Amino acid sequence: SVEQLPHYKGWPVVGNLFQVERDRPELTFSEWTKDLGPVFSVKMLHKQFVVLGSFDAIYEALVKKGKSLSGRQNKHSFRLDEITDHFRNIVRSQVTDPSWKKLRMISHKKIKMYDTGMKRIEGISRDMIANLLEEFQNTSQRSFDPESVIYNTVMNVIMCLLLGQTFSVNDDIFKKMVQFEQSGIKAWAQAGRGAELDLCPWLRFFGNETYKLIRHMVELRNQLWERMKEEASRGDHLLKKDEEDLRLVSALRDTLAEDGSELSEKHLRAHVMVDIAFAGTATTSNTLCAYLNIISQHPKVQEKLQEEVDRVVGVQRIVSLSDKGKMPYTQATILELLRFTSVAPLGVPHMPYEDTVIQGKTVPAGSTVLMNLYHLHHDEDFWENSFEFQPERFLDEDGGLVSASHPNRRHLMPFSAGPRVCLGEVLAKTRLFLVIASLAQKFNILPGEVSTSCDPRLLQHGLVLSTAKFEIVAKEREIRV
Ligand code: HEM
């Protein structure tokens, strides 16, 4: 059983609850890995977890034994059941569920991972980035908090994928989407806040605050879905003859009409709201916000990025995805950003379908397994100066990007790996590249009037890791010839 794995003795009933840093459990787990080894167990109240802490353990679990370790817990979560109508959307389904395969396939196809799809993401992102640059310019070099501009840009790319169009921040549908996402972040805040509802669903009869948030989300979800269906059908006649309808909502709607489809409309609604809107916004926008704070404090990195973008793209045209291959420093900066910030520090819990031996220790079937990706990315025994932001760790002596088989690249798994690898990896990386390179081309990002440390140990944990409030100044670069 899980208790046979190395562990620290806890207290009766509460277990290790008070020994674990509540807001940043991955920091405690990183320390414990040093003593307990790469596979250990933790008990917090009635829940027991297996924590994997080293590259070898995580790689073995996700990739080598990914098939037996790619389950999700079957246990009910009152909060999620309410939002998803008890449907297991992608994040929650088993890899053996036909709906998991089907939804991943449709969404993959529409968020396309290849050629034309990448071009489409680029096309969508382009307008949004133009808007972002304009917003930065409109600050007229005054100190400002970039959070909402970044957030709106990221959210609008998602809206465009879903519906083929962008919305003004004042549009009702956009406002509701933001409210849905923000309420979700509060309702699923890290380390148990809100988790009391999963434990004691009857608390909802006693004015529980999380329950109020969940009800609000359910209402928003229903309204948004109706609006999305409306928008999708309205757009139909705008398509030219034989033109492919690229909108994800349309593709999902067509699937419903297929004979024998195991999906219902409620399933699709849950998928769109949780797997795409929810999972696709906070992760990327928090990574980009962290970037702005970091870059404002690392002028040398910024200079090198600018030097590269000036050389490859110049000033006349906008940044294109086809520039990426010629911009190793920018790519290295993005890899370093993903390592440094590790916005999803413990990934999403996995469940072994059968007893599985990891690094010589048996991880029991049905247990809840956490991958400490944060530790993988900050382990001081592996990464030199792991708490310093150094894109150079992903470059070779000639300034080229190290190959995917280089140990530093292999030790980087911000999107996890194996059968359950993040659905939005390519979309996220594409947006990061376009935004970061476009900002370097146009602006010097300087510290503003409100400053905060960019040390990853000091990031805040909501649903994902985020930077405390800060401001920057976006100074337009001089015209270069
Ligand atoms: C910087 C951005 C992002 C990071 C760091 C990130 C990270 C992750 C991680 C660590 C997982 C857990 C995988 C596992 O269970 O082992 C995950 C899963 C997932 N992500 Fe992301 N993600 C990002 C962006 C996105 C975007 C843009 C989308 C959607 C448009 C998305 C959708 C999903 C979905 C649906 C899953 C569940 C996959 C499954 O269970 O089969 N993510 N992500």
Boltz pocket constraint, residues with backbone or C-beta under 6 A from the ligand:
constraints:
  - pocket:
      binder: B
      contacts: [[A, 90], [A, 91], [A, 92], [A, 93], [A, 274], [A, 275], [A, 276], [A, 279], [A, 280], [A, 281], [A, 283], [A, 284], [A, 287], [A, 343], [A, 344], [A, 347], [A, 348], [A, 349], [A, 413], [A, 414], [A, 415], [A, 416], [A, 417], [A, 419], [A, 420], [A, 421], [A, 422], [A, 423], [A, 424], [A, 425], [A, 427], [A, 428]]
      max_distance: 6.0
